[in-house]
Amino acid sequence: MTDIQKLQAALEAAGINAQKHREPLRPENAALLQQWGVSEEVQQLLAEFSFDTELAIREVQFDQVNTLKKKLDWEDDFQRALQAGLLLLGSGSTGDPVALDIRDSQVGYLFHDYFWEEETENPRKFFIKLNCSLGQFFWNTQFVEEYPLDAYDAAAYMGADFTGYQNPDDA
């Protein structure tokens, strides 16, 4: 099953009519994805699943792709994550950002408390990678029992060194 098929299956299982919310990816947002070095496969996925609104699969929000340019221009946190090679594409049940690692196209969660409060730190310090693609991530969210819905759950699920329950300087 391809990533596109996995995300489509997750949307259908969540009762979301993708065609109803489909919105063509605007050229300025497509150009940013290319400029940032996002893989061709992820660019195609985001173009295919560009919607006119944010959508939720279980308790995980998938942001509107056509807001990338706006976020780049207006949101310091988005820019800071991007400088670290992390593209913010949604959020988990507790507000932890869902991030795509541009370097390897793997998805994970950022601990929002640390990410927002420790602005001088590299966001990667607070990133829990789930070692899966974007399509696989949303498929897992919908179909894998007890799949992480926030960074704390992700840290436990992955056996991460940094769990969010400790001083980030110890990680």
C-alpha positions as CSV (number, residue, x, y, z in Angstrom):
1,M,0.0,0.0,0.0
2,T,1.4,3.4,-0.9
3,D,1.5,6.4,1.4
4,I,-1.3,8.0,-0.6
5,Q,-3.4,4.8,-0.2
6,K,-2.7,4.7,3.5
7,L,-3.7,8.3,4.1
8,Q,-6.8,7.8,1.9
9,A,-7.8,4.7,4.0
10,A,-7.2,6.6,7.3
11,L,-9.4,9.5,6.1
12,E,-12.2,7.1,4.9
13,A,-12.1,5.2,8.2
14,A,-12.3,8.5,10.1
15,G,-15.5,9.3,8.1
16,I,-13.8,12.2,6.2
17,N,-14.9,12.9,2.6
18,A,-11.6,13.9,1.1
19,Q,-13.2,15.0,-2.2
20,K,-15.5,17.4,-0.4
21,H,-12.6,19.2,1.2
22,R,-10.1,19.0,-1.6
23,E,-8.4,22.2,-2.5
24,P,-5.6,22.5,-5.1
25,L,-2.2,23.2,-3.6
26,R,-1.4,26.8,-4.5
27,P,1.8,27.4,-6.5
28,E,3.5,29.5,-3.7
29,N,3.1,26.6,-1.2
30,A,4.3,24.0,-3.7
31,A,7.3,26.2,-4.4
32,L,8.1,26.4,-0.7
33,L,8.0,22.6,-0.3
34,Q,10.5,22.3,-3.2
35,Q,12.7,25.1,-1.9
36,W,12.8,23.5,1.6
37,G,14.0,20.2,0.1
38,V,10.9,18.2,0.9
39,S,11.1,14.9,-0.9
40,E,9.2,14.5,-4.2
41,E,7.1,11.8,-2.6
42,V,6.0,14.0,0.3
43,Q,5.4,16.9,-2.1
44,Q,3.0,14.6,-4.1
45,L,1.3,13.4,-1.0
46,L,0.7,17.0,0.3
47,A,-0.5,18.1,-3.1
48,E,-2.9,15.1,-3.2
49,F,-4.2,15.8,0.3
50,S,-4.5,19.6,0.2
51,F,-7.8,20.5,1.9
52,D,-9.8,23.7,2.4
53,T,-9.7,23.1,6.2
54,E,-7.8,21.3,9.0
55,L,-8.9,17.7,9.4
56,A,-8.7,15.4,12.4
57,I,-7.9,11.7,12.2
58,R,-8.8,10.4,15.6
59,E,-7.4,13.1,17.8
60,V,-4.6,14.1,15.5
61,Q,-5.0,17.3,13.4
62,F,-3.7,17.5,9.8
63,D,-3.2,21.2,9.0
64,Q,-4.3,22.9,5.8
65,V,-1.2,22.6,3.4
66,N,-2.1,25.9,1.8
67,T,-1.3,27.8,5.0
68,L,2.5,27.0,4.7
69,K,3.3,30.5,3.2
70,K,1.2,32.2,5.8
71,K,2.9,30.3,8.6
72,L,6.3,31.0,7.2
73,D,5.6,34.7,7.1
74,W,3.8,35.0,10.5
75,E,4.7,32.3,12.9
76,D,8.1,32.3,14.7
77,D,7.7,28.8,16.0
78,F,7.1,27.5,12.5
79,Q,10.2,29.3,11.2
80,R,12.3,28.0,14.1
81,A,11.2,24.4,13.5
82,L,11.8,24.8,9.8
83,Q,15.4,26.1,10.4
84,A,16.0,22.8,12.3
85,G,14.7,20.8,9.3
86,L,11.3,20.1,10.8
87,L,8.1,21.0,8.9
88,L,5.1,21.4,11.2
89,L,2.0,19.7,9.6
90,G,-0.4,19.2,12.4
91,S,-0.8,18.6,16.1
92,G,-1.6,15.7,18.5
93,S,-4.3,15.4,21.1
94,T,-2.5,17.7,23.6
95,G,-1.3,20.3,21.2
96,D,2.1,18.7,20.5
97,P,3.1,19.6,16.9
98,V,3.3,16.8,14.4
99,A,6.5,17.4,12.5
100,L,8.0,16.0,9.3
101,D,11.8,15.6,9.4
102,I,12.7,17.1,6.0
103,R,16.0,15.2,6.0
104,D,14.5,11.7,5.9
105,S,10.7,12.2,5.5
106,Q,10.0,10.6,8.9
107,V,7.2,11.9,11.2
108,G,7.1,12.5,14.9
109,Y,5.9,14.8,17.7
110,L,7.6,17.8,19.3
111,F,7.0,18.3,23.0
112,H,5.2,21.6,22.8
113,D,6.0,22.7,26.4
114,Y,9.7,22.5,25.7
115,F,9.5,23.6,22.1
116,W,7.7,26.8,23.0
117,E,9.5,27.6,26.3
118,E,13.1,26.6,25.3
119,E,13.3,28.9,22.3
120,T,17.1,29.0,22.3
121,E,17.4,25.2,22.1
122,N,17.4,23.2,18.9
123,P,13.8,21.9,18.4
124,R,15.3,18.5,17.5
125,K,16.1,18.1,21.1
126,F,12.4,17.8,21.8
127,F,11.5,15.8,18.7
128,I,10.3,12.2,19.1
129,K,10.5,10.5,15.7
130,L,8.1,7.7,15.1
131,N,10.1,6.2,12.2
132,C,7.3,6.3,9.7
133,S,6.2,8.3,6.7
134,L,3.4,10.8,6.8
135,G,0.9,8.4,5.2
136,Q,1.9,5.6,7.5
137,F,1.6,7.9,10.5
138,F,-2.0,8.8,9.9
139,W,-2.8,5.2,9.0
140,N,-1.2,4.1,12.3
141,T,-3.1,6.8,14.1
142,Q,-6.4,5.4,12.8
143,F,-5.7,1.7,12.8
144,V,-3.0,0.8,15.3
145,E,-4.4,0.3,18.8
146,E,-2.7,2.6,21.4
147,Y,-0.7,4.4,18.7
148,P,0.8,7.6,20.2
149,L,-1.4,10.7,20.0
150,D,1.1,13.1,21.6
151,A,4.8,13.4,22.4
152,Y,4.6,11.7,25.9
153,D,2.9,8.7,24.4
154,A,5.4,8.7,21.4
155,A,8.4,8.8,23.8
156,A,7.1,5.8,25.7
157,Y,6.1,4.0,22.5
158,M,9.6,4.5,21.0
159,G,11.6,4.0,24.2
160,A,13.1,7.5,23.7
161,D,15.8,8.8,25.9
162,F,14.0,12.1,26.4
163,T,10.6,11.4,27.8
164,G,9.4,15.0,28.7
165,Y,9.4,14.1,32.4
166,Q,12.9,15.2,32.9
167,N,15.1,18.2,32.6
168,P,15.8,18.6,28.9
169,D,19.4,19.4,29.7
170,D,19.8,15.8,30.9
171,A,18.6,14.4,27.5
